[in-house]
Amino acid sequence: MANKSNGEVVLLLTHSGDFFTVDRVAAALLRRGALPFRLNTDLFPLEIRLSAKLTPDGLEHFIRYGDTTLDAGHVRAVWARKIWTPKMDEGLAPEFHEMCIRESHSMLYGFLDYFHAARWINDPQRSQEAENKLRQLRLAKDAGLIIPRTLATNDPEQARAFFEELDGKMVAKLLRPLSVSMGQAPVFVYTSDVREEDIAEAELLRHSPMVFQERIPKAIELRIAYVDGNFFAGAIDATDSLKGQTDWRLSGPDESPWLAVEISKDIAVRLRALMNGLGLVYGAIDMIKTPDGEHVFLEVNPGGEWGMLERDLSYPISEALADALLKQAGDKDASLTNH
C-alpha cells in the first residue's frame, strides 16, 4: 500500500533520545504540505537498513525503517539535526566492534552523499569544519566581533602562564560541543572556572587539550538561534544567577528565566558575516553582554539547542527552519511506501 503526498520529503536526521524540536519542525513541514521522514541515526545499522545501488543506468538509494521504505530519490531537503554513532549489537565480538562501527559510519556518510543536490541544514562537512572553536574565533574577529582572550593547549606550562596573565580569572571548556537533546545530557562537560588547585593538576592536559579563556564579566548571557539570516535571541540575567554564573546551562528554569531581547543592527551584520564565513544556515550563538554594554562572542554550535527559546518565548524558530528547508526544494511528487 502506498501513501502519497504532493509535497516534498524532508529527511530529519536525529537520534532516538531527541525530543521537542524535531516534532515541532516536523509539524511545521506538514503544515506546508511537505512530508517529514525522521531517521534516528543511532538505530543504524541494527534497526535501519540502507541500500545504495549504483549502475551505468543510474543510482537507486532506499531506506527501510520498520514497515516503511523510503525511495531516497524523493528527498528534497535534509535537516542534519544530530548524526549519532552507529549502534552495535551487544553480543558482537569485541574484535569486530570497532570495524563494524567504522564501516557503518562510512556507509551512512556515503549514503548521505546521494543528497548532495538537496537543501541541507547544515551540510555535514561545513558543520564539522564550523565546530572548530579556533576557526570560529578567528572568523568572528575578522567579522569585527569582540572575542575573549583564548588559549587552546595541551602544554601545562602555557596553561599556568595564561592563568597568571589573567590574574586567575579564567574558564575552561572543550574544543568541540557535546550534547544530546534539550534536556541535560547524561555526559556533559560544562564551562567551568579554573582554580589554583586545577592549575596545580595541569599535567593532566597531556591526556587531552582544552580551551582556556578569560572570564568575561556578565550582565546577561545571550543564546541566539540563527536561521537563514534571521535571529531569535534569548537572554538570561547573569547577575542574579548563582549556579549559571559561569555556564547558563547549570541554572534551573526558575532561577534564570529566558527573556526576549533584540540584537543591534551592527551586531546582526557582524554575526551574518560570521555565519556566511562558516557556511551555516543554522547555528546557536552564545554571547555575553558585559555590565559596560559590550557584546562578546563566545562560540557558535552548528547543532545547538533552541527549543527552550521557542517554548518559553514563543519564537517561531521551527517555522523558520521549515521555511529554510523548503526554500530550494524541487517540484517532484514524494511518496512513502508501507509494506
ChimeraX attribute file (.defattr): number of C-alpha atoms within 10 A of each C-alpha:
attribute: neighborCount
match mode: 1-to-1
recipient: residues
	/A:1	7
	/A:2	11
	/A:3	9
	/A:4	12
	/A:5	14
	/A:6	13
	/A:7	23
	/A:8	25
	/A:9	30
	/A:10	28
	/A:11	25
	/A:12	24
	/A:13	19
	/A:14	22
	/A:15	22
	/A:16	14
	/A:17	12
	/A:18	16
	/A:19	15
	/A:20	13
	/A:21	20
	/A:22	20
	/A:23	15
	/A:24	18
	/A:25	22
	/A:26	23
	/A:27	18
	/A:28	21
	/A:29	24
	/A:30	16
	/A:31	12
	/A:32	14
	/A:33	14
	/A:34	22
	/A:35	23
	/A:36	24
	/A:37	16
	/A:38	18
	/A:39	21
	/A:40	20
	/A:41	22
	/A:42	21
	/A:43	18
	/A:44	23
	/A:45	19
	/A:46	11
	/A:47	13
	/A:48	15
	/A:49	14
	/A:50	18
	/A:51	15
	/A:52	14
	/A:53	9
	/A:54	10
	/A:55	7
	/A:56	5
	/A:57	6
	/A:58	7
	/A:59	12
	/A:60	14
	/A:61	17
	/A:62	16
	/A:63	17
	/A:64	18
	/A:65	18
	/A:66	11
	/A:67	8
	/A:68	13
	/A:69	18
	/A:70	21
	/A:71	18
	/A:72	24
	/A:73	16
	/A:74	19
	/A:75	25
	/A:76	25
	/A:77	27
	/A:78	24
	/A:79	25
	/A:80	19
	/A:81	23
	/A:82	22
	/A:83	19
	/A:84	17
	/A:85	15
	/A:86	18
	/A:87	16
	/A:88	18
	/A:89	9
	/A:90	8
	/A:91	7
	/A:92	10
	/A:93	8
	/A:94	9
	/A:95	8
	/A:96	10
	/A:97	14
	/A:98	11
	/A:99	11
	/A:100	16
	/A:101	17
	/A:102	12
	/A:103	11
	/A:104	19
	/A:105	19
	/A:106	12
	/A:107	17
	/A:108	17
	/A:109	12
	/A:110	12
	/A:111	17
	/A:112	14
	/A:113	12
	/A:114	16
	/A:115	19
	/A:116	11
	/A:117	11
	/A:118	19
	/A:119	22
	/A:120	23
	/A:121	25
	/A:122	21
	/A:123	18
	/A:124	20
	/A:125	9
	/A:126	15
	/A:127	21
	/A:128	12
	/A:129	14
	/A:130	22
	/A:131	19
	/A:132	16
	/A:133	20
	/A:134	16
	/A:135	13
	/A:136	22
	/A:137	22
	/A:138	13
	/A:139	19
	/A:140	24
	/A:141	16
	/A:142	14
	/A:143	18
	/A:144	15
	/A:145	19
	/A:146	16
	/A:147	20
	/A:148	15
	/A:149	14
	/A:150	16
	/A:151	17
	/A:152	18
	/A:153	16
	/A:154	18
	/A:155	16
	/A:156	18
	/A:157	13
	/A:158	14
	/A:159	22
	/A:160	16
	/A:161	12
	/A:162	20
	/A:163	22
	/A:164	12
	/A:165	12
	/A:166	13
	/A:167	10
	/A:168	17
	/A:169	17
	/A:170	22
	/A:171	20
	/A:172	20
	/A:173	18
	/A:174	17
	/A:175	16
	/A:176	13
	/A:177	18
	/A:178	14
	/A:179	16
	/A:180	21
	/A:181	20
	/A:182	16
	/A:183	14
	/A:184	11
	/A:185	12
	/A:186	7
	/A:187	9
	/A:188	12
	/A:189	12
	/A:190	16
	/A:191	19
	/A:192	16
	/A:193	19
	/A:194	18
	/A:195	13
	/A:196	11
	/A:197	8
	/A:198	12
	/A:199	17
	/A:200	11
	/A:201	10
	/A:202	17
	/A:203	14
	/A:204	14
	/A:205	14
	/A:206	12
	/A:207	8
	/A:208	11
	/A:209	16
	/A:210	18
	/A:211	19
	/A:212	25
	/A:213	23
	/A:214	21
	/A:215	18
	/A:216	19
	/A:217	16
	/A:218	21
	/A:219	19
	/A:220	23
	/A:221	25
	/A:222	28
	/A:223	22
	/A:224	25
	/A:225	27
	/A:226	26
	/A:227	22
	/A:228	20
	/A:229	16
	/A:230	15
	/A:231	21
	/A:232	21
	/A:233	23
	/A:234	26
	/A:235	24
	/A:236	24
	/A:237	20
	/A:238	24
	/A:239	15
	/A:240	13
	/A:241	19
	/A:242	14
	/A:243	15
	/A:244	21
	/A:245	21
	/A:246	21
	/A:247	17
	/A:248	22
	/A:249	15
	/A:250	17
	/A:251	18
	/A:252	12
	/A:253	11
	/A:254	7
	/A:255	15
	/A:256	21
	/A:257	16
	/A:258	21
	/A:259	15
	/A:260	16
	/A:261	14
	/A:262	12
	/A:263	14
	/A:264	8
	/A:265	9
	/A:266	10
	/A:267	15
	/A:268	16
	/A:269	13
	/A:270	17
	/A:271	22
	/A:272	18
	/A:273	18
	/A:274	23
	/A:275	25
	/A:276	14
	/A:277	15
	/A:278	21
	/A:279	16
	/A:280	23
	/A:281	23
	/A:282	27
	/A:283	26
	/A:284	21
	/A:285	22
	/A:286	20
	/A:287	20
	/A:288	23
	/A:289	20
	/A:290	16
	/A:291	13
	/A:292	9
	/A:293	11
	/A:294	12
	/A:295	20
	/A:296	19
	/A:297	22
	/A:298	20
	/A:299	20
	/A:300	28
	/A:301	21
	/A:302	30
	/A:303	22
	/A:304	23
	/A:305	21
	/A:306	22
	/A:307	22
	/A:308	17
	/A:309	22
	/A:310	17
	/A:311	14
	/A:312	14
	/A:313	17
	/A:314	11
	/A:315	19
	/A:316	14
	/A:317	24
	/A:318	22
	/A:319	18
	/A:320	17
	/A:321	23
	/A:322	24
	/A:323	17
	/A:324	21
	/A:325	25
	/A:326	22
	/A:327	12
	/A:328	14
	/A:329	18
	/A:330	15
	/A:331	10
	/A:332	14
	/A:333	14
	/A:334	22
	/A:335	22
	/A:336	19
	/A:337	14
	/A:338	14
	/A:339	10
